[in-house]
Amino acid sequence: MAAWREVARQVSHEIKNPLTTLQLALYRLRQRLPSGDDKNAATNADFQKTAGESFQSIDEELAGLRRLAEEFSEFARLPRAELVPGNLNEVVQVTARLHEASNTDRLKIHLALDPELALRPIDREQIKRLLNNLLKNALEATPPNKRCEVQIVTRHQDERAILEIADNGPGLTPEVWQHLFEPNFTTKREGSGLGLVMVKRIVEEHGGSIEVESESGKGTRFRVVL
């Protein structure tokens, strides 16, 4: 894990360096692109269309690189958990509201939170990061023409807290399931394969465990025991 963090730090640094320069160059090119009203033959409609499509492609690729750099950077600086008594339900509610507000048309989160769940030692920021990763994965796994439905459940079992995040996505194949928590394994073109590694690390930092249930075509359920 220490070696992976050092690799992630270096990769993040190398990716971030050229991004600002590329985005500035793209902005300057756009500013100097003649408008369609000019009479110059080089500024005809076909040129405008081609240039616009090219700029959009560059923008999308730059955004993908920035996401990759941010994920590597987040993994590289993941600190040790600082556990203090906290309200797990409240962290779930805040995180769920933010995700729904950011994805109003595509995401619906159903909460079933145990009102008798006692305060327990947690690192609030790391639990938020765990939820962010799992919700992001659920949303990205859902086809564009389908609404992502996620159910988050909390309950207590003796001295333990159970946190479940279930989605209605396509589920996991046996091949994906086998490698789910391995660094550098991803099914996404722009992914780094570090999101679920961070999730597992956060759970372990809390002295807990994580299990996965999945059925093809019926979704995936992550069960975290703290």
C-alpha positions in Angstrom: 0.0 0.0 0.0 2.9 2.4 0.8 4.4 1.6 -2.6 1.1 2.2 -4.3 0.7 5.6 -2.6 4.1 6.7 -3.8 3.3 5.6 -7.4 0.0 7.4 -7.1 1.7 10.6 -5.9 4.1 10.6 -8.8 1.5 9.8 -11.4 -0.8 12.5 -10.1 2.0 15.0 -10.3 3.0 14.0 -13.8 -0.6 14.2 -15.1 -1.5 17.5 -13.4 1.5 19.5 -14.7 0.5 19.7 -18.4 -3.3 20.1 -17.7 -3.3 23.8 -17.0 -1.1 24.6 -20.0 -3.3 22.5 -22.3 -6.5 24.1 -21.0 -5.0 27.6 -21.4 -3.9 26.9 -24.9 -7.4 25.6 -25.8 -9.0 28.7 -24.3 -6.7 31.0 -26.4 -7.4 29.1 -29.6 -11.1 29.4 -29.0 -10.8 33.1 -28.4 -8.9 33.6 -31.7 -11.2 31.4 -33.8 -12.9 33.6 -36.4 -16.7 33.8 -36.2 -19.0 32.5 -38.8 -19.7 36.0 -40.0 -16.2 36.5 -41.4 -15.9 36.3 -45.2 -12.7 34.4 -45.2 -13.1 31.0 -46.9 -11.3 29.3 -44.0 -14.1 30.2 -41.7 -16.9 28.4 -43.5 -19.5 26.3 -41.8 -17.7 23.1 -42.2 -14.5 24.5 -40.6 -16.6 25.9 -37.7 -18.3 22.5 -37.2 -15.0 20.6 -37.3 -13.3 23.0 -35.0 -16.2 22.9 -32.5 -16.2 19.1 -32.4 -12.4 19.0 -32.0 -12.5 21.4 -29.1 -15.3 19.3 -27.4 -13.2 16.2 -27.8 -10.2 17.9 -26.3 -12.3 19.2 -23.4 -13.6 15.7 -22.6 -10.2 14.1 -22.7 -8.8 16.9 -20.4 -11.7 16.4 -18.0 -10.9 12.6 -17.9 -7.2 13.3 -17.2 -8.1 15.7 -14.4 -10.5 13.1 -12.8 -7.7 10.5 -13.0 -5.2 12.9 -11.4 -7.6 13.7 -8.6 -8.3 10.1 -7.9 -4.6 9.2 -7.7 -3.9 12.3 -5.6 -6.7 11.4 -3.2 -5.3 7.8 -2.8 -1.8 9.1 -2.3 -2.7 11.4 0.6 -5.2 9.1 2.3 -4.3 9.5 6.0 -4.6 7.2 8.9 -8.2 7.3 10.3 -8.8 9.6 13.3 -11.6 7.9 15.1 -13.9 10.0 17.3 -17.5 9.4 18.5 -19.7 10.3 15.6 -23.2 9.8 14.2 -23.1 7.5 11.2 -26.7 8.2 10.2 -26.0 11.9 10.0 -22.9 11.4 7.7 -25.1 9.2 5.4 -27.8 11.8 5.3 -25.5 14.6 4.4 -23.7 12.7 1.7 -26.9 11.3 0.2 -28.4 14.8 -0.1 -25.3 16.2 -1.9 -25.3 13.3 -4.4 -29.0 13.6 -5.1 -28.7 17.4 -5.6 -25.8 16.9 -8.0 -27.6 14.2 -10.1 -31.3 15.2 -9.8 -32.4 13.5 -13.0 -30.3 10.3 -12.7 -30.1 9.3 -9.1 -32.6 8.5 -6.3 -31.4 7.5 -2.9 -33.7 5.7 -0.4 -32.6 5.8 3.2 -33.6 3.3 5.9 -31.6 4.4 8.9 -31.7 2.8 12.3 -32.8 5.5 14.8 -31.3 3.5 17.7 -27.8 3.4 16.2 -25.5 4.7 18.9 -22.6 7.0 18.4 -19.4 5.1 17.6 -15.7 5.9 16.7 -15.6 6.9 13.1 -13.5 9.2 10.9 -16.2 11.4 9.4 -14.3 12.5 6.3 -13.2 8.9 5.5 -16.7 7.6 5.9 -17.9 10.3 3.5 -15.2 9.3 1.1 -16.3 5.7 1.3 -19.9 6.6 0.5 -18.8 9.0 -2.3 -16.9 6.2 -4.0 -19.7 3.6 -3.7 -22.4 6.1 -4.9 -20.2 7.2 -7.8 -19.6 3.6 -8.8 -23.4 2.9 -8.7 -24.1 5.9 -10.8 -21.4 5.1 -13.4 -22.5 1.5 -13.7 -26.1 2.5 -14.5 -26.9 2.7 -18.2 -27.6 6.3 -19.4 -31.2 5.6 -20.2 -31.9 4.1 -16.7 -32.4 5.9 -13.4 -30.0 4.8 -10.7 -31.8 3.7 -7.6 -29.7 3.3 -4.4 -30.8 2.1 -1.0 -28.7 2.9 2.0 -29.5 1.0 5.2 -28.0 1.2 8.7 -28.7 -1.0 11.6 -27.0 -2.2 14.8 -26.1 -5.8 15.7 -24.8 -6.1 19.2 -21.8 -3.7 19.4 -21.5 -3.5 15.6 -22.9 -1.1 13.1 -24.0 -2.4 9.7 -24.0 -0.1 6.6 -25.4 -1.4 3.4 -25.4 0.3 0.0 -27.4 -1.5 -2.7 -28.0 -0.4 -6.3 -30.2 -1.5 -9.2 -27.3 -1.6 -11.7 -26.2 -4.4 -14.1 -24.4 -6.4 -11.3 -21.0 -7.9 -11.4 -19.6 -10.7 -13.5 -17.6 -13.4 -11.7 -14.4 -12.1 -13.4 -15.0 -8.6 -12.1 -16.0 -9.8 -8.6 -12.8 -11.8 -8.3 -10.6 -8.7 -8.8 -12.9 -6.1 -7.2 -10.5 -4.8 -4.5 -7.2 -5.1 -6.4 -5.2 -1.9 -7.2 -5.2 -1.0 -10.9 -8.2 -3.1 -11.8 -11.1 -1.2 -13.4 -13.8 -1.7 -15.9 -14.0 2.0 -16.7 -12.0 3.6 -19.6 -11.1 6.6 -17.5 -10.8 4.8 -14.2 -7.6 4.2 -12.1 -8.8 1.1 -10.3 -8.1 2.8 -6.9 -11.6 3.8 -5.7 -12.6 0.4 -4.2 -9.0 0.0 -2.9 -9.6 3.2 -0.9 -13.0 1.9 0.3 -11.4 -1.3 1.6 -8.6 0.6 3.3 -11.0 2.9 5.0 -13.1 0.0 6.4 -9.9 -1.7 7.6 -8.8 1.5 9.3 -12.1 1.4 11.2 -11.4 -2.2 12.3 -14.3 -3.4 10.1 -15.0 -5.7 7.2 -16.6 -5.4 3.8 -18.6 -7.9 1.8 -20.2 -7.8 -1.6 -23.3 -9.5 -3.0 -24.2 -9.2 -6.7 -26.4 -10.7 -9.2 -26.2 -10.1 -12.9 -29.0 -7.8 -14.0 -30.2 -7.2 -10.5 -27.6 -4.9 -8.9 -24.9 -5.0 -6.3 -24.9 -4.7 -2.5 -21.9 -3.6 -0.4 -22.2 -4.5 3.3 -19.8 -2.7 5.7 -19.5 -3.9 9.3 -17.9 -1.4 11.7 
